[in-house]
Amino acid sequence: MNARATKRRRKKASFFPSSHSTANEERFLQKHTLDYNTDAAFLSKIPRCPVFYPTIEDMEGSPLDYIEKIRPIAERYGICKIVPPTEWNPGFGVDFDSSKRFDTVRQFIHRLQEGISFGNGDSFTAEEYQAVASVRSKDWKQRNYPHHDLLKRHLGDDASDKDKQKLFTPESLERDYWNIVENRDKENACVAVEYGNDVDTAVFGSGFPLSERGRSVSGTCNELKMSQPEPDFGTQDYYKETWWNLNNIASAPNCVLKHVKVGITGINVPWMYFGSIFSTFAWHNEDNYLYSVNYHHKGAPKQWYGIPGNTKAASGVEDVFKRYLSMKMKLIPDLMHHITTMFSPRLFQHDGIPICKTLQYEGEYVVTFPRAFHSGFSLGPNIGEAVNFSPHDWVSYGGLANERYRSFNRPAVFSHDRLAFTMAHHLSDQRDYKSCQLLKNELKRIVDEELRRRDYLKAAGVRDVSDLIMLPPNVVDRIDEDSADYDDRRLCHTCKHVCFFAAVACECSQLKVSCLRHCELLCTCEPSKKYFMFWTKDEDLRAALESVEMHCEMLKGPADEKEMEAARILSHVPLPPVAEGVEKDMLIHKGEDVSVAAVTRESFAKRPRCGDAEVRKAADEHFAG
């Protein structure tokens, strides 16, 4: 595993035993969850996120283009579901005969509200994990829903709610899950599961086939194929080369991450996820506030929850964490980034924070938008895969994430300043006025602070020794392994920010540098003993900003300002009672059983459901009329 992959691994939370203060927090949390509602009726009132159905023509293009079309609607929910056409059938590349093993984490579902770290589970092969997951699902069904099969045959659509609660359905499992999390289930008071999360596809293999045209970090470059036209939808080569393949999406032509030429596991190299009943991905938003896309390869559905990434909603989530885990938040300031805490939707609803949900079935994508919090759990044995991507409109969110990380000394996965500056040196990629305007505003923020602080520190007595210290110039056409490793060696001693343009050092230490914002915290020495290290000159900063400003003006059309104002107004229009595509989605999956079977090599011989073709056709005809 390379240094990037190691750095990309999620930071494990430290374990803090329950002190008097944290025990009080737990009692406070339990009291409030009990006070809000004494049954699970609130779950049925959580609105569902929108569901979109791309055509074959859409699937032959870039997913970033499609997501840009649906973004004005979907982004307001934080998450959305994308269901490919029934002809979609990418297969599955993981070798079930392999002896390779992956590690798991052990999650205590009844303690997910406490914010404690996960312990280590056993290691498994893919076949072993699925066998164990299947046994657990069958056991839960037999113990809690022993009459499901009989009732399913005899109950009609007019069955009472009491009878429906005896069925092994997604709704029943969702109720079971939150009863365990909120400590309401006395019969199942202690529930532990093992979750195969963050399995490195560079080591274990991806579920998608690998590109032969240089489109994925782990793929190959076949010169002959690279010169050929794009393969037709549905062919073997199509599934290798399509940008909808999660190995390729980060390298798509209109994706900012295409400039990152080093493999970063979980960012531009997908992670695989092996789930079992109630295995949980806890509340979080993505590193650097990137977009993410999750594909469900096979098995039981996943229950998702999403909260939009606007400032009010995201701040509301943080307020909920601080209210119920205030002591732990003080001990672990970046607790929300450890992905170990699961709060009930009812807590967010009580604070007026918008929340939505969706069920993700095999063959379906879920997209999360920048800064959007999301969480969920599996309803049984399944296999999924996920990766990040970033259209050009992401850049302002990247700035927000960078500032947040600096506030509690958390290193970013990659340098935001470097990527923004790299974008400024690839202006031919900027073909849209709105996204170019975002880049201009972000670069202006970065450059203005950099120049202002340089002037301030020079006036304070920090020396300019650029004539004596010759530093290598920054590489601005790409982010490669050498560049990323060099960035790791110039982290601010105080806030862990990559000092990309300049740093301050002191004669008292050859090991520490500071960003210009935290020069005074580097040491107690006089300013005269401190000196600048410049990688980018003042004039180069100004030139980069000026070129972006000029390009932005060139792209500006007479209707752009009006379109941006119309989009702003639309973002404040109340959401409809039922989101786009939801009724169709519910009709397609109505009455589907939750699978308890292990995912096997043989199960992948079947086409992903995406709704059976006949059901999809009937649903299409119904909603077309």
N, C-alpha and C positions, 0 to 999 in steps of 0.2 A: 504493500500500500504506500503511495507516495505521500509527501508532506501535505499536499492539499487535501487529500482524502482524510488524513488524520485530523487536520484542522477542522474539516467540515463536520466531523462527528459531533453529535449533540453533546453539550456539556452536561455531565451528570450532576444532579443536585446533591448537595451535601445532606447527610441525614442529621437531623436535630431531634433528640428525644423530646417527648411531650413534657414541657415544663408547666408550671402552674398557669403561666400566661397563655400558652398554646392550648392547654386543656380548656381554659375559659373560652377561648375562641371557638373550639369545637362545639362546646355546649351552646354558645351563642348562635352558631350556624345551624345546629340541629333544631334549636327552638324556633328560629325563623322559618326554616323549611316546613316545619310542622304547622306553624301558624298560618302560612300562606294558603295551604290547601291540604286537605286530608285525603284526597283521592287523586287519581291520575287523569282526571278529566281535562286538566290543563294541556296535556300532551296533544289531544285531538284539536285543540284550538291554535296550535302553533302553525302559522301559514307555511305553505310549501314554496320553495324557490322555483323560479321559472325553468322550464324544460324546453330545449330547442332540438329541432330535427333537421340537420343539414342534408342536402341532396348529394347524390353522387358527384355532381359538378363541384359542390362545395368541398367534398372530400378529396377531389383531385387538386384543389388549390391549397393555400396555406391556412392552417388553423388560426394564425394570428389575424389574417384578413377576416375570417368568419367571426372571430371573437370581437373584433373591432365593430362589426355590424350589430352584434347583439349587446355590446357593452353598455349603451345608454340605459337599457332595461336591466340587464343582469347585474351590473356593478352595484346597483342600489340595494340588492339583497346580500351582497358579499360573496355568495356562491351561486352557481347554476349547474344544471345538468345538460349534457349534450349526448344525444342518442344517435349513433350512426345509422345509415340505411340497413335494411335487413340483409343486403348482399355483402355487408362488411364481414370479413372472416380472416383475421390476421394470423390465426394459429397461435401456438405457444412454444417458445424456444427452450424453456428450462428442461433439463434432462432429469426425469424422475428415476432413472436407474443410477444416477451419480451417487457416489459415496461422500460427496462434499457435504459438510455440515455447517449450519449457521447457528449463531447464538440467539437466545431469546431473553426477554425480560419477564420477570414474574410480577404481575399486577394484582394487588389486593383491591378488588372492586369496591368493597365496603369501606375502604380508606382513601378513595380517590379525592375526597373533598379536603384532605388534610395537607396536600402539597408536599408529601414526602417522596423521596426518590424510589425508583423501582429497584428491586433486587435482581440478581442474576437467575435466569431460568436454566433449563437444560439446553443442550445443543441437539439439533436434529438434522437428518436429511429431509428433503422435501417430502418424500414418501412417508417417513416416520411421523413428521409433524401432522400431516393430513390425517393419518390413521388415528392419532391421539385426539385431534380436534373433532373427528367424527364421533368417537366414543363419548366425548364430553357432551356434544350436542344431543346424541341419542339418549344419554342418561338424563339430561335436563328435560327433554321431551317426555320421557317415560315417567319421571318422578312428578312432574308438574302438570303434564297434559296427557294423562294415560288414555283418555277416551277421544283423543283428537281424530283418529282415523275413522272411528265409528260415527262421531258427530258430523264430520265433514261430509259423509255420504248422505246424511239424513236432514241436515239443517238447510234451510233455504235462505234466500235473501232477507226474508222477514224475521229471521231469528232474533231473539231478544238479546240485549246487551249482556245479560248474565250468561247466556249460552255461548255467545261469541268469545267471552273471556276464558272459556274452557278450551279454545282452539289454539294451536301452536302457530300463531300468526306474527307478522312484524309488529303489530300493535300490542299484542300480548307480551312479546319479548322486550319491547320498549318500556312497557310498564314494569316488567320484572327488573330490568336494568336499573331504572331510577329508584325503585323500591330498595334495591340493594345499596346503591350509592348513598341514598339518604337514610339508610339504616331503618327502613320501615318493615323489611322482610325478616321476621323473627325465625322462620323456618330455614332460610338461607342467609343467615346472619354473616357468615364468613365465606367469601367466594374468591378463589385465586385462579388466575388464568396465565398462560404463557403466550407471549406475543412475539412473533418473528418480525420485528420492525427494523427498518434501516438496514436491510440485507443488501450488501454492495453488489450491484449487477456486474461491475467490472471483474469481480472475483467469481460470483456464483452464476452469472449469466442473466440476461434480460429475457423477459417473456416475448419481446418483439425480435424479429430478425434484424441482423446488423447490416448497415449500409455498405455497399461496395463502391460508393461514389464520394467518400470522404465526408459524409454528412454527420457522422457520430464519432465521438472520441474513441470508442472501442472498435470502430469499423475499419474497413480497408479502402484503398483507392485503386480501382481498376480503370486504367486510362481509357480502355476501349469503351467501357460502359459510361464513363463520365462524358464522353462525346456523343452519346446517343440521346434521342428524345426522351422526355419523361414517360415512364411506363404507364400502360393503361390501368385503370382502376380494377382491382380484383386479381391482378396477376401476381405471381410470386415476387417479381422484382418491384412491383408497386408497394407491397408491404415492407420491403427493405428500404425503399427510398422516400416514401411519403413523409411529409413533415408532420403528419398526425402520429407517426411512430415516435414514442417518447424518447428514443435515443437521438432523434434528429431535430426535435422541435427547437432546442436551444440554439441550433445553427441555422434556423430558417432565415431567409434573406432580410426580413424586416424585424429580426430579433436582436436586441442590443447584446445579448450574451454570446452572439456569434464572434465577438471580439475576444472572448475569453478562450484562449487556445489551450489552456491546461485543464485537465479533467478534475472537476471538483465534485466529489460524490454527493449526490442529493441536489446539486445545483444544475449542472449540465450533464451529469451522469446519473441515470435514474437509480432510485432505491426500490427494492422489492419488499412486499409486505405479505407475510403469511399470518392470516387471522384465524381465530376460533371464537366460539360463542362468548360475547362480552369483552373480547380483547379491544382495548381502547386507545384511540389517539386523542389525547386530552387537549384542552383549549390552548390555542397558539395562533400566531400569525407567522408568515414565512420570513426566513432570513432576508435581511435588506428590504423587507416589504415587497418581495417579488411576487409575481403571479405564480400559481402552481396549477398543475393538471394531474389528476389521478385517474388511472384506467383500471377498471375491474375486469381482470382476466377471466376468472371462473369461480363459481361457488355461491354460497349464501350471500344475501345482500348486505350492504353496509348502511347503517343509519348515520346520516350527516346532519350537523347543525351549523348555521352560518350567521354571522353578524357583520353588517357592512363596515367598510374601512373608513368612513368619514370620521372627522375629528370628534364629534359629539358621541357617536356610538363607541368608538375605540377608547375614548377617555372614560366612558361609562363602564366598560369592561374592567379597566384598571381600577376604578373606584370600588367595584364589587370585590375584587381581589384584596384591595387594601382594607376594606371594611371587615371581611371575614378572616383574613390571614395577615393582620397588621404586623404581628410579631415576626412571622416568618418572612414577610416582605422586607422588614428591617434587617433581618439576618442574611437574607438572600435577595438583594435588590433586583436581580434579573430572574426571579422565580418564574415569571410568566413565560420565559424563554426555555424553561427546562422541560416543558410539555409533560407535566406530571399531575396536574390538578384538573379535576372535572367538577364543575358546578352545574346544578340543574338549570334548565331554561327558565324555570319559575323565578329564580333570583334576578335574572336579567329582565324578564317581563315585569316584575314588580317595580323595577327602576325605570320602566318606560323605554328600555333598550330594545330596538327592533331585532327580532331573531326569526329565522326560518329554518326549515329542515327539508330533507329529501331522502328517498331510498335509492341507493345506487345498486343496480343489478348488473350481472355480467355483460360485458360488451359495451358498457356505458362509461362516459367520461364525467368527472366533476371538476369544474374549474373554480379556483378561488382567486379573488381579486386583491390588489395591493392593500396591505394593512388589515384586511378582513380577518377577523378571528373565526376559527372553525374548529370543530371537534366531531367526535362520533365513535361508533363501535361496530363490531361485526356481529351478525346474527347467527353465524355458524362458520364452518370451514370455508375459507376462500383465499384467493391469491390476487393481489393488486400490485400496481406499480405507479410511481409518481416521480415528477421532476419539476424543476422551475423553468420559467421563461420570462421574457420582458420585452414587450413592445416599447416603442419610443415614448409613449405617454407615461411610462413607469418612473422616469427620471426624478420627478419632484418627490415621489414617495421614497425613493432611495435616499434623498436628502433628509427627509424626516426620520427615517430609520437610523441614518448615520448620527444625527443629533441625539437620538434616544440612546444609542449604544454609548456614546461619549459621556452621557449623564451618569452612567453607572459602570464605567470602565470595562465595557465588553468589546473585545475585538470583533470587527466585522469579518465576514467570510472573504470579502475582497474590498479593495479600496474604492469607495464611492467617488472620491475626487479623481482617481485615475480613470475610472470608467466614464465619468462625465467629460473629462478632458479628451479621452479617446473618441467619444462621440463627436466632440467639437472638431476633431481632425478627420471625420468621415462624413462631411456634410452632404455628400452625394446621396447618403442614405435618407436624409431628411427631405421627404417629398410632401409633407403635410404641414401647413402653417400652424395648426394648433399644437402639435407635438414639438415643433421647432421653437415655438414660443415658450413652452415649458422648459426646454433645454436652455434657452436664452436666460430665462429668469433664474434657473438653478445655477448656471455658470456665473451669472452676475453676482448672485449671493456669495458664491465661493470666492470669486476673484476680489470683490469689494472687501470682504473681511481679510483676505490674505494681504492685500496691499495696505489696508488701514493698519493692521497689526505690525507689518514690517516698519512702517513709518514711526509708529509709537515706540517700538522697541529700539529702533535706531536712535531716536531722540532720548530714550532712557539710558543709552550708553552701551547697548549690545553691539559688539564689533562686527563689521563686515570684513571677513578674511577670504573672500572669494578669489582674490588674486593669489592666495597662498594654498588654498585647498581646491584641488581639481576633482570635482565629482562627476561621475558618469551621467550623461543627460538621460532624462526619462524617456523610455520607449512609449510612444503614444499611438502606434498603429495597431497594437494588439496587447493582450495580457497573456504572457507565456509563463512557463515554469520559472525561468530565471527572474523575470520581473516580479512574480508573486513572492518568490523566496526573498528577493531584495526588500520588498515591502515589509516582510515579516521582521526584518532587522532594523526598521526605522519606525517602530511604534512609539507613540508618546508615552513617557514613563507614567504620566498621570491618568490619561483617559483612553489609552490604547488606540488612538487614532493614527492611521498611517500618515506620516509626515511626507506627503507626496511632493509638494512644491518647495518646502523649506522646513528646516528644523533649527532648534537652538541647542547648543551643547555648552559644556562648561569645562574649564581647565581642571576642575576637581574630580572629574570622572570621564573615563573613556568608554563607559558601558551604557550611559543613559543619554537620551535626547528628549526634547520636549517639543510639542506643537507650539505654535506661536501664541495660542490662547492660554497655555498653562506654563509659560516661561517662569513665572515667579514661584511656582511649586516644584521646579526642578531641583533646586537646592537653595541654601541660604546665602550663597556667595553674592558679592556685589555684581551689578550688571556689567561692569567693565571686564569681569573675568569670563563673561559668557560671549559666545560668538555664533553667528549664523552659519548654517550649511544650506546653500542654495542649489536646487536642482532645476529650477525654472526661473528665468529672469523676469523682472517686472514687465519689460516690453513684450515678452512672449505671452504673458498672461493677458495683457491688454489686447494684443493682436488676435489671440484666440477668441476673446469675447467679441471683439469688433467683427471678426469674420462670421460669427454666428448671428450677430445682429443684422449684418448685411444680407445674409442668406435668408433670414426670417422675413425681412422686408421684401425680398425678391419673391418669396412664396406667397405673400399676402395677396389675397384676391378681394374684390369688392364685397363679396358676400360673407367673408370669413368672420368678421366681427359680429354680424347678425346671427350667423350660425352658432357661434360660441355663446351669445346671449340667449338664444333659443334653447340651447342645451342646458344652460344654467337654470332657466325658468322650468324646464322639464324636470330637472333634478329635484324640484320642490313640489311637483304635482303629487298628490296622495297616490299611494300604490293601490292597484285594484284589489278587491277582496280575494280574488283567485288569480294567481300569476299565470302568465302565458305558458301554454303547453301542459299545465298540471292536470286538467281534466282528461286530456288524451292519455297522459302517462298513467293515471290511475285506472283508466279503462283497460289499457293494455295489460297491466299487471294485476288486475282484479282477480282475487281468488287463488293467486299463485301460492304454492306451498313453499315454506322455507326449507331449503335443502339441509339435510343432516349428513349427507354422504361425503366421503373424502374426495377431494379433487385428485384425479388420477390421470395418467397418460391417456387412457381410453376416453375419459370425459372430454378431452380436448379434440377428439375426432369429431365431436358434434359442434356445429356452428354456435357462436355466442347467441344468446337468446335475442337481445335487443327487442324483445317482444316477438312471439312467433309471427311468421310472415302473414298467416291468415288473419290473426288478431290485429296486427299492424295495418293490414289493408282495410279491415272493417273500421278500425279507428280513424284511418285517414279519410275514408268515405264519409263517416259520420260527421267529422269536424270540417270537412270540405263543404258540406251542405249547410 
